Amino acid sequence: MNYSELIPVIRRLALEAGDKIMEIYNADDFDVKVKSDSSPVTEADEAADALISAGLRAAFPDVALVTEEQADSHDVTAKTFLIVDPLDGTKEFINRRGDFTVNIALVEDGVPTRGVVYAPAKNRMFYTNSVGQSVEEQGPFDAATPGETAPIRVTDPDNAALMVVASKSHRDQATDDYIGKYEVKDMTSAGSSLKFCLVATGEADLYPRLGRTMEWDTAAGHAVLAGAGGRVVRFDDHTPLAYGKDGFANPFFIAYAPGVELKDA
């Protein structure tokens, strides 16, 4: 994969999808359906998926593509594939809370190596550049012309005063019990893949996820965090979270700045 060709394409598609999502978000009403797994899907999910899928297939016809909205048709055995969540945080979208993102990532040999996370309602965009360094673009988010970017980097955490971010819609007692093993200075809640990005920018040190996620939920955020010096590991044994798994389901995981002294499950 030519990263210099990939990054402008996924950045542009994320912005174009974000514009489409915001058109629907700002409308008086929009359709919400329920998928076979009981999760919600909106016309924004479907419109963004169609836009991104068409753009990626046109630009990279020989690269396998996995998207959330077409998951039933995927049987990826390729070592390299693109993976998309066109609207991560659908519940946040439906409730008009703004914590939703567009996510596009490249996976190579089980590792998300490049990715973009765009939060259109928050006016924040994070991506890995062609050499793998993660940056935050400052705006004005023109699809044709990249704006100024600033490198982002995980913090050097103080284990006696950690900043923790957790899910806004999927918080539970098991998560709280695990967080309770750390000395926490402050906690924040965020939706979607923004949690990875908050660790990547140093706004948080630790993000534990003890709940169901799929690879398209995490790949782009994982890539951004890795490009900022962070790590994502399985909750059970602290080995790296891998991609291309059968069915694309993730185990529980922990995303963190490397200076955090991880606690056992």
N, C-alpha and C positions, 0 to 999 in steps of 0.2 A: 504493500500500500504506500502510495506517495502522500505523505502527511501534508506537504505543502499544497497539494490539490484538495485533500480532504477537508482541512480546517475551514477554508472560506465557504465551502459548500454547506457543511453542517451548521455553521454560524448563520448563513443566510436563510437556510430552511427553518431553523429554530425561530428566527425573527419573523419570517413570513407566517409560520404557524401561530406564533404569539399574536400577531395582528388579527388573524382569523378568530382565534380564541377570544380576544378582547371584544371583537364585534358582537359576538354572541353573549359574552359576559355582561356587556353593557346594555343589552336588549331588555325589554320589559319582562320577557319570559323566554324560556327555552325548554326543549324536550328532554326528559330524563327517562331512560329505560333501565331495566335490570337484566344483567347478563346471566348466563347459566350458573356462574359461581356465586350468584346473589350480589355481586358488586354493581354499583351504578355506572352507567355510561351515558354521556350526553352527546348532542349533535356537535359540540365543540371537539370532543374526543375524536369523533369520526371524521370531521372535516380536517382536523390537524393531521390525523393519520394518513388520510388520502393525499394531502399535500406533500408531506414528508416522504411517504413511500414512493410517490411518483418522482420526486426530485432525486432521491437516492438511487432508484433503479435506472434513471436516465444517466446519472453521472457515473455510477459504478455498477454496470450491468452484470459484471462477473463476480460480485461479492454477495454472499448470502445475506439475507435481510430477515430479521426477527422484529416484529412489532406486537405490542400488547393486543391491539384490536384485530390482529389476524393470527393470534396465537394457535388456534386450533389447526391451522394448516402447516405449522412449522415442524420440521424434523431435521434440525441442523446437525450435521456431522462435520461440517467444515471447521478447520482450526481458526479461520478468520471470518468474522461476520459483523455486520452492523446491527445494532439493537436499539429499539426506539420505544419510549413511552411518550406518546404525543401530548398527553395531559396527565401528569402525575399529581395526585391530590384532587381527584374528582370531587370528593366530599367537601373539600375546601372551596372548590369552584361553585358547587351547588349552593353552599351556604354563604357565598360571596365574602369569604374571608381573605382571599388574595394570596394565600400560601400555596399556589400551584405552579408547576413548572413544565417546560418542554425539555425533553431529555433525548439526546442522540449520542451514541457511543460506538466506538470500534473495539472489538474484542479480538485479541490475538493470543493463541495458545493458552486460553483460559484466563487471560488478564485483560481488563479494560485499559487500553493504552492511550486513547484519546477520547475526549468527550466535551459536550457543551450542555450547560444547564441555564435555561433562561426563565426568569420569573417575570412575566410581562406586567402583572399588576403591581409588582414591587419595584419595577424598573432596575432590576439587577440581572447581570449576565456574567457567567463564569465559563471559561473554557481552557482547554490545554492548547498551547500554540504548537507550531510544527515540530519544535524540538522537545516537546513534552512538559514545558514549564506552564503551570497554571496561572491565569491572569483574570482580573475582573475588568470588563470594559466599562468605561465611564459614561457612555452615551454619546450622542442622542439616539443610538441604535438604528442607524440607517442600514438597510439590508445590503445595499450596493457598496457602501464605503465604511469599513471598520473605524470606530472611534478610538480615542486614546485608551490604552490599557495600562494597568499597574500590576506587577507581579504580586501574587499572594503566597503566603507561607504560614504553616502551622505555628502556633505559639510554643514557647518553651515553658511547659506547664509547671505550676507549683502544686505538688501533690497534697499539700496541706490546705489548699484553697482552690479546688478545681471548678471550672465552669462546665456545666453539663447541659446538653440539649437533648430533648426527648420528643417523641411524637405528640402532635396535638390531638389527633383523632384516634390513636391506638394505644394510649397510655393504660397500663394495668398495674396490679399489685406486684406482679413478678418483676416488672421493670423498676418500680419504686424500691423493692427489696434489694435488688442488685445495686442500684444507685446508692442505697444506704450503706454499702460497704466502703464507700469513698468519703473523704473529707471534702465536702462541697461548699464552695463559697457562694455560688448562685446557680440557679437553674432557669432555663427558658424553654418554651415550647415552640415548635415550628412544624409546618406541614411539609409533605413531599420531600424531594431530594435536597431542599434548602438546608436540611440538617447537616449533610455532608459538607456543604459549602461554608457553613458557619464554623465548622472545625477547620476547614481549609484556610479561611481568612484569619484564624486565631480568635474569632469571637466566641468560640467554645473549645474545650479540650477533649470532650468525650461524648460520644453518641452511642448508647447501647440500644439494640433493637431485639426485643424478645417477642417477636410476633411474625406473622406471615408476610413475606415479601417475595417478589419475583425478580428475576435478573434484570428485566427492563426497568424496574423501579429503582435499581441501585447502580447500574453500570456507569452511567454518565457522572453521577455524583462521586462514585468510587474513583473514576479516572481523574476528576478534578482534585479530589483529596490527595490522591497519589502524586499528582503533579505539583502539589504544594508541600510534599514531604510527609504526608500522613499515611496511615495504614488502615486496612479493613481486614478483620480476622473473624473466623468462626467463633461463636460464643463458647462452644463446648471444649475445644482443644487449642484455641488460639493459633491455628494454622491459617494461612491466607485464604480468604474467600475466593473460590474459583468459579469460572463461568463456562457455559456450554454444558451444563448438567442436564440429565434427562428430565424433561418436563419443565425446565427453567426455574424450578422453585429453589429459593434460598433457605439455608438453615438460619437460626438466630445468629446475629453477628454483633461485633463491636467496631465502631469507627473511632479513631483516636489520634491524637498527636503522640509521636513516639516516646516522649518523655513521661507519659502517664504510666504509672505502675499498675498494670492490669490485675484485677482480682479474679480468682477462680469463680466458676459458676456456682 
